[in-house]
Amino acid sequence: MPKLSISGAPHDLTDEVITIGRAPDNMIVIDDPSVSGRHAQLRLAGEVYRLKDLESTNGTRVNGIPVTETALRFDDRIRFLWRGGRALRAGHARITAVARARGT
């Protein structure tokens, strides 16, 4: 099962769509004023998760490159802040491998 590790805390990626942001109704909440209320979304596309920036104020970077949307790979580093904030790391599972068993 793929995971997203945020500051050492793993989050299982089990849903087809996962929202990330500061607002409490996100599936993954990052309590930081520099993170937008609805900052980004992960969407399962085939067997990989795609990351999409939801027009956040501070943008999203993957491996240091600004992105609006991209497929994630094992060990990618996602940064939801331009300066200063936490580096969020996709890890603990190969995101580009089978994301979950078909039919589950």
C-alpha positions as CSV (number, residue, x, y, z in Angstrom):
1,M,0.0,0.0,0.0
2,P,1.4,3.4,-0.9
3,K,2.0,5.9,1.9
4,L,2.7,9.6,2.1
5,S,5.1,10.5,5.0
6,I,4.7,14.0,6.4
7,S,7.3,15.0,9.0
8,G,7.7,11.3,9.8
9,A,4.0,10.5,10.2
10,P,2.8,8.0,7.5
11,H,-0.5,8.4,5.8
12,D,-1.9,5.4,4.0
13,L,-3.1,6.2,0.5
14,T,-6.3,4.1,0.3
15,D,-8.8,6.4,-1.5
16,E,-8.9,7.4,-5.2
17,V,-9.0,11.1,-4.3
18,I,-7.1,12.6,-1.4
19,T,-7.2,16.2,-0.5
20,I,-4.4,17.9,1.3
21,G,-4.5,21.3,3.0
22,R,-4.9,23.4,6.2
23,A,-8.8,23.2,6.3
24,P,-10.0,20.5,8.8
25,D,-12.2,18.8,6.1
26,N,-9.2,17.6,4.1
27,M,-8.2,14.0,4.3
28,I,-4.6,15.0,5.2
29,V,-4.5,18.2,7.3
30,I,-1.3,20.2,7.5
31,D,-1.7,22.8,10.3
32,D,0.5,25.5,9.0
33,P,-0.6,29.0,8.0
34,S,1.5,28.9,4.9
35,V,-0.4,25.9,3.5
36,S,-3.7,26.8,1.7
37,G,-7.0,25.6,3.0
38,R,-7.3,23.4,-0.1
39,H,-3.7,23.1,-1.2
40,A,-3.4,20.0,-3.3
41,Q,-5.1,16.8,-4.4
42,L,-3.8,13.3,-5.0
43,R,-5.8,11.3,-7.6
44,L,-5.2,7.6,-8.4
45,A,-4.7,7.3,-12.1
46,G,-4.3,3.7,-13.1
47,E,-1.7,2.5,-10.7
48,V,0.0,5.8,-9.8
49,Y,-1.1,8.8,-7.8
50,R,-1.0,12.2,-9.6
51,L,-0.5,15.3,-7.5
52,K,-2.4,18.4,-8.5
53,D,-1.9,21.9,-7.0
54,L,-5.3,23.4,-6.4
55,E,-4.2,26.9,-7.3
56,S,-2.7,27.3,-3.8
57,T,-1.3,30.6,-2.7
58,N,2.3,29.4,-2.2
59,G,2.4,26.7,-4.9
60,T,3.7,23.1,-4.8
61,R,7.1,21.7,-5.8
62,V,8.2,18.2,-6.4
63,N,11.9,17.5,-6.1
64,G,12.5,21.3,-6.1
65,I,10.6,21.9,-9.4
66,P,7.3,24.0,-9.3
67,V,4.4,21.8,-10.6
68,T,0.7,22.2,-11.2
69,E,0.2,18.5,-11.8
70,T,2.5,15.5,-12.0
71,A,2.7,11.8,-11.4
72,L,4.4,10.8,-8.2
73,R,7.2,8.3,-7.9
74,F,8.8,6.5,-5.0
75,D,10.8,8.8,-2.8
76,D,9.7,12.1,-4.5
77,R,9.9,15.1,-2.2
78,I,6.8,17.3,-2.2
79,R,7.1,20.8,-0.9
80,F,3.9,22.7,-0.2
81,L,5.7,25.9,0.7
82,W,8.1,28.1,-1.3
83,R,10.3,28.9,1.7
84,G,10.9,27.7,5.1
85,G,8.2,25.1,5.7
86,R,8.2,21.4,6.0
87,A,9.4,19.1,3.2
88,L,6.8,16.4,2.7
89,R,8.2,13.2,1.4
90,A,6.4,10.4,-0.5
91,G,8.0,7.2,0.7
92,H,7.6,3.8,2.5
93,A,6.0,2.4,-0.7
94,R,6.6,2.5,-4.4
95,I,4.0,4.9,-5.5
96,T,4.5,4.0,-9.2
97,A,4.0,0.3,-8.5
98,V,0.6,-1.3,-8.0
99,A,-1.1,1.3,-5.8
100,R,-3.7,-1.1,-4.5
101,A,-5.3,-4.4,-5.4
102,R,-7.8,-4.0,-8.2
103,G,-11.4,-4.2,-7.0
104,T,-10.7,-2.8,-3.5
